[in-house]
Amino acid sequence: MQFMLLFSRQGKLRLQKWYVPLSDKEKKKITRELVQTVLARKPKMCSFLEWRDMKIVYKRYASLYFCCAIENQDNELITLEIIHRYVELLDKYFGSVCELDIIFNFEKAYFILDEFLLGGEAQETSKKNVLKAIEQADLLQENIDFQMRLFAGVMLPNMVSESSGLFQN
Amino acid sequence: MSPSVPLQEMIRAIRSARTQCEERGVIQRECAAIRAQFRQADNGGRSHNLAKLLYVHMLGYPAHFGQMECVRMIASPRYSEKRVGYLGAMMLLDEKQDASLLITNSIKNDLSHSNQYVQSLALCTLACMGSAEMCRDLAPEIDRLLRASNSYIKKKAALCAVHIVRKVHDLGELFAPAARSLLAEKNHGVLHGAVVLIIELCERNPETLERFRKTVPDLVQIMKGLVLSGYSPEHDVAGISDPFLQVRILRLLRILGHNNEGASDAMNDLLAQVATNTDSTKTVGNAVLYETVLTVLDIKSESGLRVLAVNILGRFLLNNDRNIRYIAMTSLQKIVGTDHNAVQRHRGTIVDCLKDQDASVKRRALELSLALVSASNIRSMMKELLLFLSSCPAELKAHSTSGIFNAAERYAPSQRWHIDTILHVLTTAGGDVRDETVPNLIQLITNASELHCYTVHKLYRALLTDISTQSLVQVACWCIGEYGDLLLRGECQETEPVQVTEDDVLDALETVLQSHMSSPATRGFALTATMKLSTRITENVDRIRSIVSIYGSCIDVELQQRAVEYNALFKKYDHMRAAVLERMPVIEKNSPGHTNGESMGDAIKDIQPAKMKQGEPLLALQPANQVCDLLDLLGGSEETLQPSPATGPAVPGLLINTASTAGGDLLDLLGGLEPALLAPAPTVPVYENEGVTLTLSCEKQSDTGLTVTLTASNSTDSDISSFTLQAAVPKSVQLHMKAPSGDSLPARGTAKVTQMVVLNNPNKVNLKMRVRISYSSQGSAFQDTVQIDSFPGLNAAGH
């Protein structure tokens, strides 16, 4: 994966993760043009498009567009699954996640993404393991004394898992 | 994890700003506060500050002053600060920033930290933005982690290694042994990372690929486990067990089995199993099937398996989900060359997809349809394609028209059908056809001698309805000029004849001449057609005479020249007029090799990557020049009628072309004139300003190579020094500038500077060059840029 962008229906960027080195100016240009292109597409259209020399895979969940740019030899359908998996993770973590959660807790959205994808590739295919790792890392952050060891088997209280705002498709 | 209150307050404040201006104000205040905080000593709120800054950065505001703070935070012992610091590094620092090197040491330390979550942060950052130097420094660490750590770290280390190999290809060798041993792991995350790493290694190095071929049985085993195992809650997605891992393994198998019988045999059974057992009701199942199909088609699979794969694609084509249809067509495109018949079976569905709403699907369907056209289905396919053309989105029009022309060219069942098809295309999408269409069509028409009457009738009718499509109007004018007598005769077998008078025909041509919609080229066609009619009609010759004399004072130089020549034809050479303007001989197709010396024919290429077959005629026919040619035959010294060299460098090339095309016998007669006509590398002035002139001449060295010589001279009264030229060309063209003869231009043109530029145009794109001239004169520096669109001896458009 070359990059992932999350943006609202008004074109406001909510998250950007770049896995290729580009200057700030280039990133802004790509973001602006791609957002325009994706927002111009009608609802029932194909989730894949060829843009510049990249393949773009995007999917809309409620008011947020999740947009990835993949290499030419990558499997588009599995990328859709990756996007879906990320949304599921966000949903489990925030409990019925909606756009506001991602706005006010953007750094956590990044932490979750970094626990799921590394260098543009999926690092953990089990949802449970990703969530467990995040919980443990959060616990670590809570502890002021850094030397404290983590207890095995400590679980955070269960998150409510109804269908979330983001899943209204 | 408790939310960061200061951060959330700031976000709220920014969001409540009602105007852009207000928002900027809030952000400026916040940034000032953040900067002040950064300067202070360590307080508890450092991570909050940096988080605020990162939010501001995401909104698009500058945040570079936070870079050093990121570096400091990464070095902090507190996990909360490290976490935000690394996030900041990934967002604000990229490998191009110098500050990124400063974190290398911190990363190195954190890679060996006792806490795995700290290690994880370091690995994540390295894999996201590690530069080549950082990768080289830290590669041994990563290798160590690959071998001896827990699975949480191993999986991350594997992907980090992938990034390192992408940045520094040579380090692949370092990771190969570790990657091999990772395949024995049970943890899916580690397996996945290992497979990605092995894919990367094999793609880069063929020897590594050879070595990893031995792992095919292990991979098959793992896949079998995934496909046949029961329900595993941890990795299950809609009934498929760990689809991500399955897709990766299939991809690796594809690479290992490509062009290798042994490996392909070993995976045959497995692929058949996956293809038949995978549930295809949900996207995830289709993702696995898609990868399987790609693998089957790319290895040396047995024919039964191939048929199975193509059938899966056929099923995809019928799927309701547009995404799946798109995927199917992309894959079919890849195999349409090799498994043509298999794809033909699905032609109906593919043609139906032409009517889909989605532009991406349409594009795919168009590509496939064009590839599937054959002699047996040409009529029905063309009907569909023409229907598509009428509702086609603008960005696909040019591609469709050229595709249709190619198909018509190759499989036309009859000449009349061919002409009809081209006319149909011109009327629906004439604005998007290529420049060569007009001469091609003309050549086609002259070849179909029995259809002249039919053609001229159709074209006349088309002309009456609409004169905005230049290509159509040009062809129509040409035909009316040539075959006007057939039109006036008022009888035709194939189509309903029109009853026109000579005045009507002349009216039509005059409308074209006078219309503001007509391009200069079109008006040229119309004028020549009018002239030709003077020998084919009987009553209104005077009207033609007056038209021609009016245009003798036209502003357009080309029209004026023609009108003057025609005038002369009326006045001084009236006795020759009939002979000169008689019917054109049948035009032969011009093959690329058949020119005089220089292959000018190949030089006239179109911008689009032409799917044209070899031997496509590149005719630059102008009836006027043809006329001049014939006149050369008839009399050697008609100065007024000789094409003056001032018409531009295009003319010598054209004359040579027409000489070779207008029948072999003319060649001999013109043989004596050729050396004179082949102007020695004409020099064209391309730039003139403030006394500095730049001229250009070029010489074709080969089919794609060209040497351009730029000569500069200075006609002012003061010397010019530090004269330099820089040149830029379109992307696919290669440019090599030789050393200039000097860099000073003495006053009053006493000496010149020449510079040679060697160009290679392998894709034969439309050649343009932008030259930047810089020099200093009388103490001040000058700079200017000029764009060169046409090169003497090379034609951009074919007329």
Interface residues (C-beta under 8 A of the other chain):
Chain A: L13 R14 L15 Q16 K17 W18 Y19 P21 L22 S23 K28 K42 K44 M45 C46 S47 F48 L49 E50 N75 E76 L77 I78 L80 E81 I82 R85 I103 F104 N105 F106 E107 K108 Y110 F111 D114 E115 L118 G119 E121 A122 Q123 E124 T125 S126 K127 K128 N129 A133 Q136 A137 D138 L140 Q141 E142 N143 I144 F146
Chain B: M1 S2 P3 S4 L7 Q8 I11 R12 R15 A51 L54 Y55 M58 L59 G60 P77 R78 Y79 S80 R83 V84 L87 M90 D94 E95 K96 N115 Y117 S120 L123 C124 A127 C128 M129 S131 Y152 K155 K156 L159 C160 V162 H163 H188 G189 H192 G193 V196 E234 H235 V237 D242 P243 F244 L245 V247 R251 T283 V284 N286 A287 Y290 E291 L294 R322 N323 I324 Y326 I327 Q357 D358 A359 S360 V361
